[in-house]
Amino acid sequence: MADPGPFEKNQIVEFPLLQLALAAVKAHADPLTVRSLGYAGGDEEDVALAEVRDSPSAFHVRVLTDKPEYLDWLDGALLRAGMVEPVGLTAVARRLAEYEDLVLGVDTNLLYASVLGEHLLEEFHRIHARPYKETVNWILVVIPGVVMKELENAANQKKGGHLTHAGRMGYRALQEITALKRTEAFQGMSVLVVGQTNPEQLRLSPDGLTILNADSMIRDQFKAFLRGIEFRKGIFFLTMDKTNASMAAAEGLSTLRIQHPHRLRKGDELTIPKEEAVLLARVVYELAVEFGKVRVAWNEGTAHHIDLEGEWTWKSMEHWEDFQLLCSDVDRGFPKALSRYVGGRFDARRVLTEWEKLREALAE
């Protein structure tokens, strides 16, 4: 029997090994197809989401589904992966880069979309605001307490013991916060949660899941924080919500709205944005988190595949922080596809040792 290598059924998949594996398969198979199999533990389905063509490092993603809800989910996953970008991102980054030091109040939607970690910080690296000055070098990200309460409400949403789509998105936003805290992109970056949340002040929807007055409380908590600091320049409130942006501006906050990308349609073909480097594993990771369980298949006649879950019952925050998935099924053709990495001149298992050393170094 062939050595299964670093991938086995019901085994945690480390992100760098997933990238090596997908690149190995992609180099010999075109296209790869990603299908939704339903959230882990839920009703099974089989819906084609997207196909990936061309080389492992310069691939194209073609949209296969026409289900409106799934198109929204695809948009969210590909936005976090870096395959699509917010509209007007460069203009927003240039406005912020007029200041070396920034205090940024953030709305909940920015954390769901990973706008800061995936897009804005990268855009700062490409901007030189003035030839005699550096661009942004110190950022304080201010997260109002109501934002954390919204994420907590979302993260608690389960069905049949498994996270619903809202639950997975809540945890993915928490992953974004921990990633911002650990980022090496800006040595001067800090993340601060401000404002206590009094349950008596919250107006909840009948089902108790949605905070109806969240937007106004988010702005109030950010303004209360600003009154307590001696800092007057480079202060901005960031949101992706048009109404919230308008209200914040009317209340005197310097507000920048970051717009959602154009909605995807069936047949759209996406290329990696200019000056971006998008990993194939990152695309698959975000799709697995968004849809719960996906199948990556190739050579349809022989049905080679690997099934990956973005959520499982014993998944911990550490798994989220390390971009880990669960391999719930793998066909016997998969180890063969990895033969160039396992048992040859280069063994993919060696990556695990170096990856563990890197994680330990980042945790110090």
KERO-499702 format. One record per residue (C-alpha): residue in one letter; chain; x negated, y, z. Coordinates in steps of 0.1 Angstrom, whole numbers, always signed. Example, Ala and Ser with C-alpha at 12.3 -4.5 7.8 and 13.67 -1.06 7.14 Angstrom:
BEGIN
<tormar resn="A" chain="A" u="-123" v="-45" w="+78"/>
<tormar resn="S" chain="A" u="-137" v="-11" w="+71"/>
END
This chain:
BEGIN
<tormar resn="M" chain="A" u="+0" v="+0" w="+0"/>
<tormar resn="A" chain="A" u="-13" v="+35" w="-9"/>
<tormar resn="D" chain="A" u="-26" v="+56" w="+20"/>
<tormar resn="P" chain="A" u="+1" v="+82" w="+27"/>
<tormar resn="G" chain="A" u="-25" v="+107" w="+37"/>
<tormar resn="P" chain="A" u="-15" v="+137" w="+58"/>
<tormar resn="F" chain="A" u="+22" v="+134" w="+47"/>
<tormar resn="E" chain="A" u="+45" v="+109" w="+63"/>
<tormar resn="K" chain="A" u="+83" v="+107" w="+70"/>
<tormar resn="N" chain="A" u="+94" v="+126" w="+101"/>
<tormar resn="Q" chain="A" u="+60" v="+142" w="+104"/>
<tormar resn="I" chain="A" u="+53" v="+179" w="+109"/>
<tormar resn="V" chain="A" u="+38" v="+195" w="+78"/>
<tormar resn="E" chain="A" u="+11" v="+221" w="+84"/>
<tormar resn="F" chain="A" u="+12" v="+251" w="+61"/>
<tormar resn="P" chain="A" u="-22" v="+249" w="+45"/>
<tormar resn="L" chain="A" u="-17" v="+212" w="+37"/>
<tormar resn="L" chain="A" u="+16" v="+219" w="+21"/>
<tormar resn="Q" chain="A" u="-1" v="+245" w="-1"/>
<tormar resn="L" chain="A" u="-27" v="+220" w="-12"/>
<tormar resn="A" chain="A" u="-1" v="+193" w="-18"/>
<tormar resn="L" chain="A" u="+22" v="+215" w="-39"/>
<tormar resn="A" chain="A" u="-7" v="+229" w="-59"/>
<tormar resn="A" chain="A" u="-19" v="+193" w="-66"/>
<tormar resn="V" chain="A" u="+15" v="+183" w="-78"/>
<tormar resn="K" chain="A" u="+21" v="+215" w="-97"/>
<tormar resn="A" chain="A" u="-12" v="+211" w="-116"/>
<tormar resn="H" chain="A" u="+1" v="+178" w="-132"/>
<tormar resn="A" chain="A" u="+39" v="+183" w="-133"/>
<tormar resn="D" chain="A" u="+60" v="+210" w="-148"/>
<tormar resn="P" chain="A" u="+84" v="+221" w="-137"/>
<tormar resn="L" chain="A" u="+90" v="+216" w="-100"/>
<tormar resn="T" chain="A" u="+127" v="+217" w="-90"/>
<tormar resn="V" chain="A" u="+138" v="+229" w="-56"/>
<tormar resn="R" chain="A" u="+173" v="+216" w="-45"/>
<tormar resn="S" chain="A" u="+193" v="+223" w="-14"/>
<tormar resn="L" chain="A" u="+203" v="+192" w="+6"/>
<tormar resn="G" chain="A" u="+223" v="+211" w="+33"/>
<tormar resn="Y" chain="A" u="+212" v="+220" w="+68"/>
<tormar resn="A" chain="A" u="+196" v="+193" w="+88"/>
<tormar resn="G" chain="A" u="+222" v="+170" w="+104"/>
<tormar resn="G" chain="A" u="+250" v="+186" w="+84"/>
<tormar resn="D" chain="A" u="+270" v="+175" w="+54"/>
<tormar resn="E" chain="A" u="+248" v="+164" w="+26"/>
<tormar resn="E" chain="A" u="+249" v="+183" w="-7"/>
<tormar resn="D" chain="A" u="+227" v="+185" w="-38"/>
<tormar resn="V" chain="A" u="+226" v="+219" w="-54"/>
<tormar resn="A" chain="A" u="+198" v="+230" w="-77"/>
<tormar resn="L" chain="A" u="+184" v="+263" w="-65"/>
<tormar resn="A" chain="A" u="+153" v="+271" w="-86"/>
<tormar resn="E" chain="A" u="+126" v="+257" w="-107"/>
<tormar resn="V" chain="A" u="+89" v="+266" w="-107"/>
<tormar resn="R" chain="A" u="+69" v="+266" w="-139"/>
<tormar resn="D" chain="A" u="+33" v="+272" w="-151"/>
<tormar resn="S" chain="A" u="+2" v="+272" w="-130"/>
<tormar resn="P" chain="A" u="+0" v="+268" w="-92"/>
<tormar resn="S" chain="A" u="-14" v="+303" w="-87"/>
<tormar resn="A" chain="A" u="+5" v="+322" w="-115"/>
<tormar resn="F" chain="A" u="+39" v="+305" w="-114"/>
<tormar resn="H" chain="A" u="+73" v="+316" w="-124"/>
<tormar resn="V" chain="A" u="+105" v="+310" w="-105"/>
<tormar resn="R" chain="A" u="+138" v="+305" w="-125"/>
<tormar resn="V" chain="A" u="+171" v="+308" w="-107"/>
<tormar resn="L" chain="A" u="+193" v="+277" w="-113"/>
<tormar resn="T" chain="A" u="+224" v="+283" w="-91"/>
<tormar resn="D" chain="A" u="+253" v="+306" w="-97"/>
<tormar resn="K" chain="A" u="+270" v="+303" w="-63"/>
<tormar resn="P" chain="A" u="+273" v="+339" w="-49"/>
<tormar resn="E" chain="A" u="+264" v="+330" w="-13"/>
<tormar resn="Y" chain="A" u="+234" v="+310" w="-24"/>
<tormar resn="L" chain="A" u="+222" v="+338" w="-47"/>
<tormar resn="D" chain="A" u="+221" v="+360" w="-16"/>
<tormar resn="W" chain="A" u="+202" v="+334" w="+3"/>
<tormar resn="L" chain="A" u="+178" v="+330" w="-26"/>
<tormar resn="D" chain="A" u="+173" v="+367" w="-26"/>
<tormar resn="G" chain="A" u="+164" v="+367" w="+11"/>
<tormar resn="A" chain="A" u="+140" v="+338" w="+8"/>
<tormar resn="L" chain="A" u="+122" v="+352" w="-22"/>
<tormar resn="L" chain="A" u="+120" v="+386" w="-6"/>
<tormar resn="R" chain="A" u="+103" v="+372" w="+25"/>
<tormar resn="A" chain="A" u="+80" v="+351" w="+3"/>
<tormar resn="G" chain="A" u="+69" v="+382" w="-17"/>
<tormar resn="M" chain="A" u="+83" v="+370" w="-51"/>
<tormar resn="V" chain="A" u="+107" v="+400" w="-51"/>
<tormar resn="E" chain="A" u="+101" v="+435" w="-36"/>
<tormar resn="P" chain="A" u="+123" v="+461" w="-20"/>
<tormar resn="V" chain="A" u="+134" v="+489" w="-44"/>
<tormar resn="G" chain="A" u="+114" v="+521" w="-39"/>
<tormar resn="L" chain="A" u="+88" v="+504" w="-16"/>
<tormar resn="T" chain="A" u="+58" v="+524" w="-30"/>
<tormar resn="A" chain="A" u="+76" v="+557" w="-24"/>
<tormar resn="V" chain="A" u="+84" v="+548" w="+12"/>
<tormar resn="A" chain="A" u="+49" v="+537" w="+18"/>
<tormar resn="R" chain="A" u="+34" v="+568" w="+4"/>
<tormar resn="R" chain="A" u="+57" v="+590" w="+25"/>
<tormar resn="L" chain="A" u="+45" v="+571" w="+56"/>
<tormar resn="A" chain="A" u="+9" v="+572" w="+46"/>
<tormar resn="E" chain="A" u="+9" v="+610" w="+49"/>
<tormar resn="Y" chain="A" u="+2" v="+603" w="+85"/>
<tormar resn="E" chain="A" u="-27" v="+584" w="+101"/>
<tormar resn="D" chain="A" u="-6" v="+575" w="+132"/>
<tormar resn="L" chain="A" u="+29" v="+563" w="+130"/>
<tormar resn="V" chain="A" u="+58" v="+555" w="+154"/>
<tormar resn="L" chain="A" u="+84" v="+534" w="+135"/>
<tormar resn="G" chain="A" u="+118" v="+526" w="+149"/>
<tormar resn="V" chain="A" u="+131" v="+495" w="+131"/>
<tormar resn="D" chain="A" u="+166" v="+483" w="+124"/>
<tormar resn="T" chain="A" u="+175" v="+446" w="+127"/>
<tormar resn="N" chain="A" u="+178" v="+441" w="+89"/>
<tormar resn="L" chain="A" u="+141" v="+449" w="+84"/>
<tormar resn="L" chain="A" u="+131" v="+420" w="+107"/>
<tormar resn="Y" chain="A" u="+155" v="+396" w="+89"/>
<tormar resn="A" chain="A" u="+138" v="+406" w="+55"/>
<tormar resn="S" chain="A" u="+102" v="+406" w="+68"/>
<tormar resn="V" chain="A" u="+98" v="+440" w="+52"/>
<tormar resn="L" chain="A" u="+70" v="+451" w="+75"/>
<tormar resn="G" chain="A" u="+48" v="+420" w="+76"/>
<tormar resn="E" chain="A" u="+53" v="+409" w="+40"/>
<tormar resn="H" chain="A" u="+56" v="+442" w="+21"/>
<tormar resn="L" chain="A" u="+49" v="+475" w="+39"/>
<tormar resn="L" chain="A" u="+15" v="+465" w="+55"/>
<tormar resn="E" chain="A" u="+3" v="+452" w="+21"/>
<tormar resn="E" chain="A" u="+14" v="+484" w="+4"/>
<tormar resn="F" chain="A" u="-6" v="+505" w="+28"/>
<tormar resn="H" chain="A" u="-37" v="+487" w="+17"/>
<tormar resn="R" chain="A" u="-32" v="+500" w="-18"/>
<tormar resn="I" chain="A" u="-27" v="+536" w="-8"/>
<tormar resn="H" chain="A" u="-53" v="+563" w="-2"/>
<tormar resn="A" chain="A" u="-32" v="+593" w="+8"/>
<tormar resn="R" chain="A" u="-60" v="+618" w="+4"/>
<tormar resn="P" chain="A" u="-96" v="+612" w="-9"/>
<tormar resn="Y" chain="A" u="-111" v="+626" w="+23"/>
<tormar resn="K" chain="A" u="-89" v="+607" w="+48"/>
<tormar resn="E" chain="A" u="-81" v="+571" w="+55"/>
<tormar resn="T" chain="A" u="-46" v="+559" w="+51"/>
<tormar resn="V" chain="A" u="-25" v="+546" w="+80"/>
<tormar resn="N" chain="A" u="-47" v="+532" w="+108"/>
<tormar resn="W" chain="A" u="-24" v="+531" w="+139"/>
<tormar resn="I" chain="A" u="+12" v="+519" w="+140"/>
<tormar resn="L" chain="A" u="+36" v="+515" w="+169"/>
<tormar resn="V" chain="A" u="+66" v="+494" w="+159"/>
<tormar resn="V" chain="A" u="+95" v="+503" w="+183"/>
<tormar resn="I" chain="A" u="+122" v="+476" w="+185"/>
<tormar resn="P" chain="A" u="+154" v="+488" w="+203"/>
<tormar resn="G" chain="A" u="+167" v="+463" w="+229"/>
<tormar resn="V" chain="A" u="+200" v="+461" w="+210"/>
<tormar resn="V" chain="A" u="+181" v="+447" w="+180"/>
<tormar resn="M" chain="A" u="+167" v="+419" w="+202"/>
<tormar resn="K" chain="A" u="+203" v="+413" w="+215"/>
<tormar resn="E" chain="A" u="+215" v="+409" w="+179"/>
<tormar resn="L" chain="A" u="+187" v="+384" w="+171"/>
<tormar resn="E" chain="A" u="+195" v="+365" w="+203"/>
<tormar resn="N" chain="A" u="+231" v="+362" w="+193"/>
<tormar resn="A" chain="A" u="+221" v="+350" w="+159"/>
<tormar resn="A" chain="A" u="+195" v="+325" w="+172"/>
<tormar resn="N" chain="A" u="+222" v="+309" w="+194"/>
<tormar resn="Q" chain="A" u="+244" v="+300" w="+165"/>
<tormar resn="K" chain="A" u="+246" v="+262" w="+161"/>
<tormar resn="K" chain="A" u="+268" v="+235" w="+146"/>
<tormar resn="G" chain="A" u="+265" v="+199" w="+154"/>
<tormar resn="G" chain="A" u="+234" v="+206" w="+175"/>
<tormar resn="H" chain="A" u="+216" v="+223" w="+146"/>
<tormar resn="L" chain="A" u="+211" v="+259" w="+138"/>
<tormar resn="T" chain="A" u="+235" v="+275" w="+113"/>
<tormar resn="H" chain="A" u="+222" v="+298" w="+86"/>
<tormar resn="A" chain="A" u="+227" v="+327" w="+110"/>
<tormar resn="G" chain="A" u="+207" v="+308" w="+136"/>
<tormar resn="R" chain="A" u="+178" v="+301" w="+113"/>
<tormar resn="M" chain="A" u="+177" v="+337" w="+103"/>
<tormar resn="G" chain="A" u="+176" v="+348" w="+139"/>
<tormar resn="Y" chain="A" u="+146" v="+326" w="+146"/>
<tormar resn="R" chain="A" u="+130" v="+337" w="+113"/>
<tormar resn="A" chain="A" u="+133" v="+373" w="+125"/>
<tormar resn="L" chain="A" u="+117" v="+364" w="+159"/>
<tormar resn="Q" chain="A" u="+89" v="+348" w="+139"/>
<tormar resn="E" chain="A" u="+84" v="+381" w="+121"/>
<tormar resn="I" chain="A" u="+81" v="+399" w="+154"/>
<tormar resn="T" chain="A" u="+55" v="+374" w="+167"/>
<tormar resn="A" chain="A" u="+36" v="+377" w="+134"/>
<tormar resn="L" chain="A" u="+35" v="+415" w="+137"/>
<tormar resn="K" chain="A" u="+21" v="+412" w="+172"/>
<tormar resn="R" chain="A" u="-7" v="+389" w="+160"/>
<tormar resn="T" chain="A" u="-14" v="+406" w="+127"/>
<tormar resn="E" chain="A" u="-50" v="+415" w="+119"/>
<tormar resn="A" chain="A" u="-40" v="+439" w="+91"/>
<tormar resn="F" chain="A" u="-41" v="+468" w="+114"/>
<tormar resn="Q" chain="A" u="-62" v="+467" w="+146"/>
<tormar resn="G" chain="A" u="-42" v="+495" w="+160"/>
<tormar resn="M" chain="A" u="-8" v="+479" w="+155"/>
<tormar resn="S" chain="A" u="+14" v="+474" w="+186"/>
<tormar resn="V" chain="A" u="+50" v="+462" w="+190"/>
<tormar resn="L" chain="A" u="+72" v="+475" w="+218"/>
<tormar resn="V" chain="A" u="+107" v="+466" w="+228"/>
<tormar resn="V" chain="A" u="+126" v="+496" w="+244"/>
<tormar resn="G" chain="A" u="+159" v="+501" w="+260"/>
<tormar resn="Q" chain="A" u="+180" v="+479" w="+283"/>
<tormar resn="T" chain="A" u="+211" v="+464" w="+270"/>
<tormar resn="N" chain="A" u="+241" v="+467" w="+293"/>
<tormar resn="P" chain="A" u="+268" v="+441" w="+283"/>
<tormar resn="E" chain="A" u="+295" v="+465" w="+294"/>
<tormar resn="Q" chain="A" u="+284" v="+489" w="+267"/>
<tormar resn="L" chain="A" u="+287" v="+464" w="+239"/>
<tormar resn="R" chain="A" u="+318" v="+462" w="+217"/>
<tormar resn="L" chain="A" u="+320" v="+427" w="+205"/>
<tormar resn="S" chain="A" u="+339" v="+412" w="+176"/>
<tormar resn="P" chain="A" u="+368" v="+388" w="+186"/>
<tormar resn="D" chain="A" u="+345" v="+358" w="+182"/>
<tormar resn="G" chain="A" u="+319" v="+375" w="+204"/>
<tormar resn="L" chain="A" u="+291" v="+370" w="+178"/>
<tormar resn="T" chain="A" u="+288" v="+405" w="+163"/>
<tormar resn="I" chain="A" u="+280" v="+437" w="+182"/>
<tormar resn="L" chain="A" u="+303" v="+463" w="+165"/>
<tormar resn="N" chain="A" u="+286" v="+493" w="+179"/>
<tormar resn="A" chain="A" u="+251" v="+480" w="+174"/>
<tormar resn="D" chain="A" u="+240" v="+507" w="+149"/>
<tormar resn="S" chain="A" u="+248" v="+536" w="+171"/>
<tormar resn="M" chain="A" u="+231" v="+520" w="+202"/>
<tormar resn="I" chain="A" u="+200" v="+512" w="+182"/>
<tormar resn="R" chain="A" u="+196" v="+548" w="+172"/>
<tormar resn="D" chain="A" u="+204" v="+560" w="+208"/>
<tormar resn="Q" chain="A" u="+178" v="+537" w="+222"/>
<tormar resn="F" chain="A" u="+151" v="+549" w="+198"/>
<tormar resn="K" chain="A" u="+160" v="+585" w="+204"/>
<tormar resn="A" chain="A" u="+158" v="+579" w="+242"/>
<tormar resn="F" chain="A" u="+123" v="+564" w="+238"/>
<tormar resn="L" chain="A" u="+111" v="+594" w="+217"/>
<tormar resn="R" chain="A" u="+122" v="+619" w="+245"/>
<tormar resn="G" chain="A" u="+98" v="+602" w="+268"/>
<tormar resn="I" chain="A" u="+67" v="+604" w="+247"/>
<tormar resn="E" chain="A" u="+44" v="+633" w="+237"/>
<tormar resn="F" chain="A" u="+43" v="+625" w="+200"/>
<tormar resn="R" chain="A" u="+59" v="+647" w="+174"/>
<tormar resn="K" chain="A" u="+45" v="+637" w="+140"/>
<tormar resn="G" chain="A" u="+47" v="+605" w="+120"/>
<tormar resn="I" chain="A" u="+79" v="+594" w="+136"/>
<tormar resn="F" chain="A" u="+104" v="+576" w="+114"/>
<tormar resn="F" chain="A" u="+135" v="+554" w="+117"/>
<tormar resn="L" chain="A" u="+135" v="+526" w="+91"/>
<tormar resn="T" chain="A" u="+166" v="+507" w="+80"/>
<tormar resn="M" chain="A" u="+180" v="+489" w="+50"/>
<tormar resn="D" chain="A" u="+216" v="+500" w="+57"/>
<tormar resn="K" chain="A" u="+229" v="+530" w="+38"/>
<tormar resn="T" chain="A" u="+254" v="+541" w="+65"/>
<tormar resn="N" chain="A" u="+229" v="+537" w="+93"/>
<tormar resn="A" chain="A" u="+203" v="+557" w="+74"/>
<tormar resn="S" chain="A" u="+228" v="+585" w="+68"/>
<tormar resn="M" chain="A" u="+239" v="+587" w="+104"/>
<tormar resn="A" chain="A" u="+204" v="+586" w="+117"/>
<tormar resn="A" chain="A" u="+194" v="+615" w="+94"/>
<tormar resn="A" chain="A" u="+225" v="+635" w="+106"/>
<tormar resn="E" chain="A" u="+214" v="+630" w="+141"/>
<tormar resn="G" chain="A" u="+180" v="+645" w="+134"/>
<tormar resn="L" chain="A" u="+158" v="+614" w="+129"/>
<tormar resn="S" chain="A" u="+133" v="+613" w="+101"/>
<tormar resn="T" chain="A" u="+149" v="+584" w="+83"/>
<tormar resn="L" chain="A" u="+137" v="+562" w="+54"/>
<tormar resn="R" chain="A" u="+159" v="+537" w="+38"/>
<tormar resn="I" chain="A" u="+142" v="+506" w="+23"/>
<tormar resn="Q" chain="A" u="+166" v="+492" w="-3"/>
<tormar resn="H" chain="A" u="+173" v="+456" w="-10"/>
<tormar resn="P" chain="A" u="+160" v="+442" w="-43"/>
<tormar resn="H" chain="A" u="+184" v="+439" w="-72"/>
<tormar resn="R" chain="A" u="+207" v="+409" w="-68"/>
<tormar resn="L" chain="A" u="+197" v="+377" w="-85"/>
<tormar resn="R" chain="A" u="+217" v="+360" w="-112"/>
<tormar resn="K" chain="A" u="+216" v="+325" w="-126"/>
<tormar resn="G" chain="A" u="+189" v="+323" w="-153"/>
<tormar resn="D" chain="A" u="+167" v="+351" w="-139"/>
<tormar resn="E" chain="A" u="+130" v="+344" w="-142"/>
<tormar resn="L" chain="A" u="+107" v="+359" w="-116"/>
<tormar resn="T" chain="A" u="+70" v="+364" w="-119"/>
<tormar resn="I" chain="A" u="+46" v="+372" w="-91"/>
<tormar resn="P" chain="A" u="+46" v="+410" w="-86"/>
<tormar resn="K" chain="A" u="+16" v="+429" w="-99"/>
<tormar resn="E" chain="A" u="-13" v="+431" w="-74"/>
<tormar resn="E" chain="A" u="+4" v="+404" w="-52"/>
<tormar resn="A" chain="A" u="-8" v="+369" w="-43"/>
<tormar resn="V" chain="A" u="+21" v="+346" w="-35"/>
<tormar resn="L" chain="A" u="+15" v="+311" w="-23"/>
<tormar resn="L" chain="A" u="+37" v="+283" w="-37"/>
<tormar resn="A" chain="A" u="+40" v="+269" w="-2"/>
<tormar resn="R" chain="A" u="+53" v="+302" w="+11"/>
<tormar resn="V" chain="A" u="+81" v="+301" w="-15"/>
<tormar resn="V" chain="A" u="+91" v="+266" w="-5"/>
<tormar resn="Y" chain="A" u="+88" v="+274" w="+32"/>
<tormar resn="E" chain="A" u="+112" v="+303" w="+30"/>
<tormar resn="L" chain="A" u="+136" v="+283" w="+9"/>
<tormar resn="A" chain="A" u="+136" v="+255" w="+35"/>
<tormar resn="V" chain="A" u="+142" v="+280" w="+63"/>
<tormar resn="E" chain="A" u="+170" v="+297" w="+44"/>
<tormar resn="F" chain="A" u="+188" v="+266" w="+33"/>
<tormar resn="G" chain="A" u="+179" v="+242" w="+61"/>
<tormar resn="K" chain="A" u="+168" v="+213" w="+40"/>
<tormar resn="V" chain="A" u="+154" v="+212" w="+5"/>
<tormar resn="R" chain="A" u="+140" v="+187" w="-19"/>
<tormar resn="V" chain="A" u="+110" v="+195" w="-41"/>
<tormar resn="A" chain="A" u="+112" v="+171" w="-71"/>
<tormar resn="W" chain="A" u="+92" v="+166" w="-102"/>
<tormar resn="N" chain="A" u="+91" v="+143" w="-132"/>
<tormar resn="E" chain="A" u="+129" v="+139" w="-130"/>
<tormar resn="G" chain="A" u="+129" v="+105" w="-149"/>
<tormar resn="T" chain="A" u="+109" v="+89" w="-120"/>
<tormar resn="A" chain="A" u="+125" v="+111" w="-93"/>
<tormar resn="H" chain="A" u="+93" v="+119" w="-73"/>
<tormar resn="H" chain="A" u="+101" v="+141" w="-44"/>
<tormar resn="I" chain="A" u="+94" v="+154" w="-9"/>
<tormar resn="D" chain="A" u="+122" v="+165" w="+14"/>
<tormar resn="L" chain="A" u="+114" v="+194" w="+38"/>
<tormar resn="E" chain="A" u="+134" v="+207" w="+67"/>
<tormar resn="G" chain="A" u="+131" v="+243" w="+80"/>
<tormar resn="E" chain="A" u="+149" v="+234" w="+112"/>
<tormar resn="W" chain="A" u="+152" v="+204" w="+134"/>
<tormar resn="T" chain="A" u="+166" v="+197" w="+169"/>
<tormar resn="W" chain="A" u="+132" v="+198" w="+187"/>
<tormar resn="K" chain="A" u="+117" v="+227" w="+168"/>
<tormar resn="S" chain="A" u="+100" v="+251" w="+191"/>
<tormar resn="M" chain="A" u="+89" v="+287" w="+187"/>
<tormar resn="E" chain="A" u="+53" v="+275" w="+182"/>
<tormar resn="H" chain="A" u="+65" v="+256" w="+151"/>
<tormar resn="W" chain="A" u="+80" v="+288" w="+138"/>
<tormar resn="E" chain="A" u="+49" v="+309" w="+145"/>
<tormar resn="D" chain="A" u="+27" v="+284" w="+126"/>
<tormar resn="F" chain="A" u="+50" v="+282" w="+95"/>
<tormar resn="Q" chain="A" u="+56" v="+245" w="+100"/>
<tormar resn="L" chain="A" u="+82" v="+223" w="+83"/>
<tormar resn="L" chain="A" u="+93" v="+187" w="+89"/>
<tormar resn="C" chain="A" u="+89" v="+161" w="+62"/>
<tormar resn="S" chain="A" u="+121" v="+141" w="+64"/>
<tormar resn="D" chain="A" u="+115" v="+120" w="+33"/>
<tormar resn="V" chain="A" u="+87" v="+114" w="+8"/>
<tormar resn="D" chain="A" u="+87" v="+90" w="-22"/>
<tormar resn="R" chain="A" u="+58" v="+67" w="-29"/>
<tormar resn="G" chain="A" u="+46" v="+88" w="-58"/>
<tormar resn="F" chain="A" u="+36" v="+116" w="-36"/>
<tormar resn="P" chain="A" u="+4" v="+101" w="-21"/>
<tormar resn="K" chain="A" u="-7" v="+93" w="-57"/>
<tormar resn="A" chain="A" u="-3" v="+130" w="-66"/>
<tormar resn="L" chain="A" u="-26" v="+138" w="-37"/>
<tormar resn="S" chain="A" u="-53" v="+114" w="-47"/>
<tormar resn="R" chain="A" u="-75" v="+143" w="-58"/>
<tormar resn="Y" chain="A" u="-75" v="+155" w="-22"/>
<tormar resn="V" chain="A" u="-73" v="+123" w="-1"/>
<tormar resn="G" chain="A" u="-100" v="+97" w="-3"/>
<tormar resn="G" chain="A" u="-120" v="+116" w="-28"/>
<tormar resn="R" chain="A" u="-149" v="+142" w="-26"/>
<tormar resn="F" chain="A" u="-126" v="+164" w="-6"/>
<tormar resn="D" chain="A" u="-103" v="+151" w="+21"/>
<tormar resn="A" chain="A" u="-73" v="+172" w="+30"/>
<tormar resn="R" chain="A" u="-74" v="+160" w="+66"/>
<tormar resn="R" chain="A" u="-105" v="+182" w="+71"/>
<tormar resn="V" chain="A" u="-82" v="+212" w="+66"/>
<tormar resn="L" chain="A" u="-63" v="+202" w="+98"/>
<tormar resn="T" chain="A" u="-94" v="+206" w="+119"/>
<tormar resn="E" chain="A" u="-103" v="+240" w="+105"/>
<tormar resn="W" chain="A" u="-67" v="+251" w="+108"/>
<tormar resn="E" chain="A" u="-66" v="+242" w="+145"/>
<tormar resn="K" chain="A" u="-98" v="+262" w="+151"/>
<tormar resn="L" chain="A" u="-82" v="+292" w="+133"/>
<tormar resn="R" chain="A" u="-50" v="+290" w="+153"/>
<tormar resn="E" chain="A" u="-70" v="+288" w="+186"/>
<tormar resn="A" chain="A" u="-91" v="+318" w="+176"/>
<tormar resn="L" chain="A" u="-60" v="+339" w="+167"/>
<tormar resn="A" chain="A" u="-43" v="+329" w="+200"/>
<tormar resn="E" chain="A" u="-72" v="+343" w="+221"/>
END
